[in-house]
Amino acid sequence: MSTPQHCPGFENFKNLQSFNCKCNECNESMEIFSDEFDKPKKCSKCGAQIDFAECTLEAGA
């Protein structure tokens, strides 16, 4: 048996993109991943609904 080169489940997440989103109500910044856009997201600071149209793609390393 060979030793895996990556953690189990790595293939499911290797193409995720990270977005920086700001709350329209309180300007709190939060990170949202591309697989979360199909779920409603609320600001962790004030509870307002996050508008995904206001998100920007973060540069990858």
Summary of the structure (lengths in Angstrom):
residues: 61
radius of gyration: 15.2
end to end distance: 32.3
largest distance: 54.0
contacts: 116
relative contact order: 0.26
helix: 16%
strand: 23%
